[in-house]
Amino acid sequence: MVNITNKELLIVGNIIGLALTLFVNFLANALPLNGITTGELSDSYPNLFVPSGYVFAIWGAIYILLFIFVVFQVLPKQRNAEFHKQISGLFIISSLANSLWIFLWHYEQVLFSLVTMLVLLASLILIYWRLEIGLNPVPLNLKLAVHTPFSVYLGWITVATVANVTAFLVSINWDGLGISETIWTLIVLTVATIITIVIILQRKDIAYTLVPIWAFIGIFIKQIENVMEVSLFAAICALILIVLLAVRLAYEKYKTQISK
């Protein structure tokens, strides 16, 4: 009789979770589900926070990084690693939420898709917290194969959650409490920038920081011929993050040099 440990079950669960996510994402655009692609659905809820279409290519990078994580966790030296117990259950939940979100989004259940997106966001926040990403030094292989995938994933889902909330508000014809869409977009960009600044200052997480920068540049490009205020503000937010990240990295390098 084969004796299967809990960690082995978690390893298999991670593989199945990612495989399910990839399969559902493939169906979403190959069929496509409900006769419409994910991007076409996004365009049906127009708002100023959605970036240019090329920005969504980040999903390809995310799935490649998650594939690296799943392969890494199977390696003999990693089968007893502590991260299995810390995050595998949450990763399986995130994979199920990701897959369910696609079905709900494609069948235009915007409210339920938002609820599912929040579950996905919460699971990734817990993974990020449990791994203590950016707080303590870790071996390079662990940083590249485990920490980086979830930094990028959380960074993008943070942005995607805001977009999902915006799409829901558009779907119910929310009047913005009398505040213009442009002002609301500037407020959202400000909040997203502040969150990223906190990540830079507290965790020096390069991978996470690059995601909102990528998204803000996409908003700048998309809105440059439509709403100049939003376009310029997105560019300013991206520039602030780039400069602050560069300063933080330079400071860390300086501290390392003087400590030698």
C-alpha positions in Angstrom: 0.0 0.0 0.0 1.4 3.4 -1.0 1.7 5.8 1.9 0.9 9.4 0.8 1.8 12.2 3.1 -0.1 15.5 3.6 2.7 17.4 1.9 2.5 15.1 -1.1 -1.2 15.7 -1.3 -0.5 19.5 -1.2 2.1 19.1 -4.0 -0.4 17.3 -6.2 -3.1 19.8 -5.3 -0.9 22.6 -6.5 -0.3 20.9 -9.8 -4.0 20.2 -10.3 -4.9 23.8 -9.2 -2.6 25.4 -11.8 -3.6 22.9 -14.5 -7.3 23.7 -13.9 -6.6 27.5 -14.1 -4.6 27.1 -17.3 -7.3 24.9 -18.9 -10.2 27.3 -18.0 -8.2 30.3 -19.3 -7.5 28.4 -22.5 -11.2 27.7 -22.9 -12.1 31.3 -22.2 -10.4 32.5 -25.3 -10.3 29.4 -27.5 -14.0 28.7 -27.5 -14.6 31.4 -26.3 -16.8 31.0 -23.3 -20.3 32.4 -23.9 -19.1 33.4 -27.3 -17.0 36.4 -26.1 -13.4 36.8 -25.1 -12.3 38.2 -21.8 -10.9 41.4 -23.4 -14.1 42.0 -25.3 -16.1 41.8 -22.1 -13.8 44.3 -20.4 -14.4 46.7 -23.3 -18.1 46.4 -22.7 -17.7 48.1 -19.3 -15.7 51.2 -20.4 -13.9 53.1 -17.7 -10.8 55.2 -17.4 -8.9 52.8 -15.2 -8.6 50.0 -17.8 -5.1 50.1 -19.4 -4.2 49.4 -23.0 -4.8 45.9 -24.2 -1.1 44.9 -24.3 -0.9 45.3 -20.5 -3.0 42.1 -20.1 -0.1 40.1 -21.6 1.1 40.1 -18.0 -1.1 37.0 -17.5 1.3 35.1 -19.7 4.2 36.1 -17.4 2.1 35.2 -14.3 1.3 31.7 -15.6 4.9 31.1 -16.5 6.0 32.1 -13.0 3.4 29.9 -11.4 4.5 27.0 -13.6 8.0 27.6 -12.3 6.7 27.5 -8.8 4.8 24.3 -9.4 7.8 22.6 -10.9 10.1 23.9 -8.2 7.9 22.5 -5.4 8.1 19.0 -7.0 11.9 18.9 -6.8 13.2 16.3 -4.3 14.9 18.9 -2.2 11.7 21.0 -1.9 9.2 18.3 -1.0 9.7 18.9 2.7 10.0 22.7 2.4 8.1 24.8 4.9 6.3 26.7 2.2 4.1 23.7 1.4 2.4 23.9 4.7 2.3 27.7 4.7 0.7 28.4 1.3 -0.3 25.3 -0.7 -3.9 25.3 0.6 -4.2 29.0 -0.1 -2.8 28.5 -3.6 -5.4 25.8 -4.3 -8.1 28.2 -3.2 -6.7 30.9 -5.4 -6.6 28.6 -8.4 -10.3 27.6 -7.8 -11.2 31.3 -7.4 -9.3 32.3 -10.6 -11.1 29.5 -12.6 -14.6 30.4 -11.2 -14.0 34.1 -11.8 -13.5 33.4 -15.5 -16.8 31.5 -15.8 -18.7 34.2 -13.9 -17.1 37.0 -15.8 -17.8 35.4 -19.2 -21.4 34.8 -18.3 -21.7 38.5 -17.2 -22.3 37.8 -13.5 -20.4 40.9 -12.6 -21.3 41.0 -8.9 -20.5 37.4 -8.3 -17.3 37.8 -10.3 -16.3 40.6 -7.9 -17.0 38.5 -4.9 -14.8 35.7 -6.4 -12.1 38.2 -7.2 -12.1 39.3 -3.6 -11.6 35.7 -2.5 -8.7 35.4 -5.0 -7.2 38.7 -3.6 -7.6 37.6 0.0 -5.9 34.2 -0.6 -2.9 35.9 -2.3 -2.6 38.5 0.4 -2.4 35.6 3.0 0.2 33.9 0.8 2.2 37.1 0.6 2.0 37.6 4.4 2.8 34.0 5.3 5.9 33.9 3.1 7.0 37.3 4.6 8.0 38.4 1.1 10.6 41.2 1.2 11.0 41.2 5.0 13.7 38.6 5.4 16.6 37.5 3.1 15.9 34.1 1.5 18.0 31.9 -0.9 18.0 33.0 -4.5 16.2 29.9 -5.8 13.4 30.4 -3.2 13.1 34.0 -4.1 12.9 33.4 -7.8 10.7 30.3 -7.8 8.3 31.0 -4.9 8.4 34.7 -3.8 8.6 36.3 -7.2 5.6 34.5 -8.7 3.3 35.5 -5.8 4.6 39.0 -5.7 3.7 39.5 -9.4 0.4 37.6 -9.0 -0.7 39.7 -6.1 0.4 42.9 -7.7 -1.7 42.2 -10.8 -4.7 41.0 -8.8 -4.6 44.1 -6.8 -4.9 46.1 -10.0 -7.5 43.7 -11.4 -9.7 43.9 -8.3 -9.9 47.7 -8.7 -10.8 47.2 -12.4 -13.5 44.6 -11.4 -15.0 47.0 -8.8 -15.1 49.7 -11.5 -16.7 47.3 -14.0 -19.4 46.5 -11.4 -20.1 50.1 -10.7 -20.4 50.7 -14.5 -22.8 47.7 -14.8 -25.2 49.2 -12.2 -24.9 52.7 -13.7 -23.5 54.2 -10.5 -23.6 58.0 -10.6 -20.3 58.4 -8.7 -22.0 60.4 -5.9 -22.0 63.4 -8.1 -18.2 63.2 -8.6 -16.9 62.9 -12.2 -15.4 59.7 -13.5 -12.1 61.5 -14.1 -11.9 62.6 -10.4 -12.7 59.1 -9.2 -10.0 57.6 -11.5 -7.5 60.1 -10.1 -8.5 59.0 -6.5 -8.2 55.3 -7.4 -4.7 55.9 -9.0 -3.7 57.8 -5.8 -4.8 55.0 -3.5 -3.0 52.4 -5.7 0.1 54.4 -5.7 0.1 54.8 -1.9 -0.3 51.1 -1.4 2.7 50.5 -3.7 4.7 53.1 -1.9 4.0 51.2 1.4 5.2 48.0 -0.2 8.4 49.7 -1.4 9.2 51.2 2.0 8.3 48.2 4.1 9.3 45.3 1.9 11.5 46.6 -1.0 9.6 44.2 -3.3 10.7 44.9 -6.8 8.5 42.3 -8.5 5.3 43.7 -6.9 6.2 47.3 -7.6 6.8 46.7 -11.3 3.2 45.5 -11.8 1.4 48.8 -11.0 4.1 50.7 -12.9 3.3 48.5 -15.9 -0.4 49.1 -15.4 -0.1 52.9 -14.9 2.0 53.2 -18.1 -0.7 51.2 -19.9 -3.4 53.7 -18.6 -1.2 56.6 -19.7 -0.9 55.2 -23.2 -4.7 54.4 -23.5 -5.9 57.7 -22.2 -3.4 60.0 -23.8 -5.9 60.8 -26.6 -9.0 60.6 -24.5 -8.7 62.1 -21.0 -5.4 64.0 -20.7 -5.7 64.5 -17.0 -5.9 60.8 -16.3 -3.1 60.0 -18.7 -0.7 62.5 -17.2 -1.6 61.6 -13.6 -1.0 57.9 -14.4 2.4 58.8 -15.9 3.2 60.8 -12.8 2.3 58.0 -10.5 4.4 55.6 -12.5 7.4 58.0 -12.3 7.0 58.4 -8.6 7.1 54.7 -8.1 10.1 54.3 -10.4 12.1 57.0 -8.6 11.2 55.8 -5.1 12.1 52.2 -5.9 15.4 53.4 -7.4 16.2 55.4 -4.3 15.3 52.6 -2.0 17.5 50.1 -3.9 20.4 52.6 -3.9 20.0 53.2 -0.2 20.0 49.4 0.5 23.2 49.1 -1.7 24.8 51.9 0.3 24.0 50.3 3.6 25.5 47.1 2.5 28.7 48.8 1.4 29.2 50.7 4.6 28.5 47.6 6.7 31.5 45.8 5.1 
